[in-house]
Amino acid sequence: MSVLLIAGGESDPNVASVLGRMRWRGIDGRELLVGVANPGLTWDFQSDSLRVDGEEVRPAAVFLRYDVFSTLADERPPVTFRAQAWFTTLHGWIQAHPGVRALNRHATGGANKPHILHTAKRIGLRIPFTLITNELDALEADASRLGPMIAKPVPGGGFAQDVGELLAKTPRREGRSAAPAFVQRRMEAPEVRIYGVGRESARRFIPFRVESDALDYRADAESRVVHLPLDTVDAEAVEGLGRLMDTLEMDYGAADFKTCPETGRLVFLEINSGPMFSAFDEVSGWAVSDAILDYLTGSG
């Protein structure tokens, strides 16, 4: 039996951050890591017991991440199937045990980016001028009025691209692309990412500035992360993020903001309910991992 179970891919640096911090702080816990290692797991429905490597575990809290790094390194179907099977099993166990503390247990709409952006606008966050469209001929005809625009996939996962470049290379049929995409007014640096951990008035916000010359910093190996004091960040954006997380019933996420070229104010782009954080963690003295551990163990 342990207070906390850390589960995910053994090559995931985010899992390693939380696990290392758990050990450094002396928190009672254990890991369940999948990759080269192949741990034994049995969930016995008759006794409702969970055994890992033959030992029964009854964690009070679980930190779980999908093993995305194994699937990125090896795209063969069996690797993807393995990651899905482990995540589905452990996520199912968490859902079946409502007394176990876990991140975003009650979150709603956390994976649907159009819904989230619409909700953000509805509750008062500033967002860029936004279309979701596949009508490329109409978009091209209106380009001079719209000004500088970017496009990105509706489901997420892809990098932001300049609309002009996208229009030049995307196949069309009857003036339309095969799938709709986000098309948004291009915002400017600085870009700010804010992690939120916890609920309502106890939520902890951890902000960072991301410095990059690229349109999408994830495509820039030279991008740099700077930890910011919370009182230096646009308070209206922070308060709006809190309202959004409350509305979506999220107790964990990372929101990305960029700067409006006309007003100089932060504009909300998106929130991720299972974000990467290891690089941000390191420059902040493990502030993200500490906030996650404090929330899961009820100590903060």
N, C-alpha and C positions, 0 to 999 in steps of 0.2 A: 504494500500500500504506500502511496506517495501523495503529497499535496498537489503536485503539478506534473502533467505529462506533456513533453515537447515532442511533436510528431511531424515528420516531413521527409524531404529528400536529404540524404547525407551530403550532397554537394551544394545545397542551398545556403548561401552566405547569410541570409536573413534568419534561417533556423539556427545557424551557428552563432549569430549575434545573441539571440535570446538564450540559447543554451549556455553559452560562455558566461553571460551575465548572471544567469541563474546559479551557476556553480560558484562564481566569484562572490556572490552575495550570500552563499550558504543556504539557499532556499531548498527545501526538501522536494526533490523531484527526480524524474528519470526521463530518458529519451527513448524514442522509437523511430529509428532512422532507416530509410530504405534506399538502396542503391546497389553498390557491390555487396553490401551486407544483405542478408535475407532473414529478417527476424521471424520467429514463430509467433503466430497470433491465433487465438481461439476466442470467439464470443459464443458462449454456451447459453442458448435461449431458455433452456429448462431452469437453470439456476441463476440466469442473468449475470453470469460472471464473465469477466474479461481477463484473459491470461496472455501475457507477453513472455515469450521464451520460457513457458511453463510456470511462470509466477503470476498469481492473481494480482491485478492492479485495480485500485478503486480511487482514481484521482478525483480531487475536488474541483480541479480546473484543467483545461486542455488548451494548449496552443497548437493549432494545426494549419499546415500549409500544403497545398497541392504540389507535387514534385515536378514542377515545371522544368527544372534544370536538367533532369535526366531526359525529358522529351526533347529539349532543345539540342542536347548533345547527340541524341540518337532518335531519329524520327521513325524508326520501324514501328509498325502497329503493335507488336507485343510490348514494347516499352511504354507506349501510350496507354495500352490496356492495363498494364501493371499499375501505373500511376493512378488511373481512374479507380481501379479496384481497391487500392489502399485508402484513397481519399474517401470514396463512397462508404466503405466500411466504418472508418473512424468518424466521419461526419454523421453517419446514421446512428452510431453509438451515442454521440453527443446529443443529437436531437431526441433520442429515446430516453435520455436522462436529464430532465429539465433542471435538476438541482446542481448539475455540473456547470461551473462557470466557463464560458467560452466567448470569444469575440464575435460580435454581430449575430448573436443567436436569434434575435427578433427582427433583424433588418429586413426592410421591404424595398423592392425595386433596385437593389444595390448593383445589379449587373446590367441594367438597361439604361444606356447613356442618354437617349432622347428623353425618357421619363425623368431622369435626374435633372437634366438641364431645364426642362419645362418646370419642374418643381422648384428649382433654384430661382428662376425668374418669378414664379408665383409668390414665393415667400420673401421677395424683395432683394435678392442678390443681383448685382449688375452682371449681365452676360453680354458677349459680343453680338452684333447683328448676325443672325443665324438662319440658314435655310437647310433643310434636308431635301435633296433633289437628285434626280438622274437626268434632268432635262438640260443637256449640255449645250445644245444650240441656243436655247433661250438664255442660258447663263452667259454664253459668249457674247450674245447680242447686247447684254446689259452690263458688260464688264466695265465700260468707262464710267457708268453711274455708280457702280458698286465700289470701285476702288480696289486697293490691294486685298486679296482674299486668299485663304488657305482652305484645303480640303483634308478630311481624315475619315477613316472608315466608321460607319455607324456602330458596328459591334465593338470597336476598340481594337487594340493590338497592333495597329499599323502606325507609321510615323505621319506627322502632318506634312503636307506638300503644298507648294505654290500652285494655285489654281491654273495659272497660265500654262505651266509645265504639264499639269495633269490633262488639260484640254487638248494639248498638242499630241499626247500619246495614247489617250483612251479611245478604244474602238466605239463606234456609235452605230445604232440602227434606228432610222427615222429620227435622228437627232438626239437619241437618248442612250445613256450607258446601260449596262446590264443590271446595275444595282444602284440604289440611292447612296449618297454620302453626305456627311456634314460639310457644309460650305459656310465659312465664317469670315468676318472682317479680321484682317491680320492685326494682332496686337503687338506690342513692343516689349523689349526688356525694360526694367528687370522682371524676371519670372520668379514667383514666390510659391513654394510648396509648404503647406501647413498640415502637419499631422494632428489629428484629434483622437484622444484616447480617454474613454470614460463616458459618463452620462451626465447630462444637464449641468448643474452648477459645479459638479465635481470633475467635469471634463478638463483634461490637460491639453493645451495647445502648444505645439513645438514647431516654430516656423524656420524656414531656410530660404535663402536667395540662391538661385541657380544661374550661374554666369556661363554663357555660351554664345558663340557667333552663329550657331546653326539655327535654322527655323525650328527644329525639334531637338532639344538638348540630348535626348537619348541616342541620337545618331552621331553625337560629337564626343569622341574619345578624350578631348581636351576640356570638356565642360568641368566647371568647378562649383562646389557646394559650400556655402557659408552659413553657419548657424546664426540666427538673428535673435536679439532680445525681443520678447513678445511685445513690449511697449513701443517698439519702433515700427510695428506693422499696422497698416490701416485697420483701425478698430472696427469700422463698419463692416469690413470684409470678414474679420474674425467673428463678430457677433452674428453675421449672416450665415457663416459656416456652422455655427452652433445651432441656429434655427433649422438649417437644412438637415443636420445630423439628427436632431430631435424628431423632425418630421419623418425621416426615413428609418427611425429607430436604430440608428447606427451608434455603436459605442467605440468604433475603430475605423479610421480611414485617413486618406491623404488627399487633400484638395489642391489643385493647381490653379494658379492665378497668373495673369499677365497684365500689363499696363495699357490702359486706353490711351492712344496717341493724342486725343483731343483734351481729355480731362486730367490725365496723369493719375487716375485712380485705378486701383486693382479691380480686375474683371474676372469673374469666375469662369473657368473652362470646364472642369470635370472633377469628380471625386472617385477614388478607387477604394473599394472595400477590402482588398487584399494586396496592398501595395508593397513594392520592394522598399527596403529602408536601410540596408546595411551600410551603404556609403554615407547616408545622412546620419546614421547612428554613430559612426566613427568620429565624424567631425564635431559632434555635439557631446562627446563624452558618454555615449550610450544612453542618451536621454530618451530615445524612442523605446528601446528595450526595457529600460527602467519603468517607463510609464505602462507598458504592456504587462510587465510582471507585477507591478503594484496593483493594477486593475484586476488581474486574474487571481491574485492571492488576497485581495481585499485589504491591502495595506496602504493604499493611497487613493 
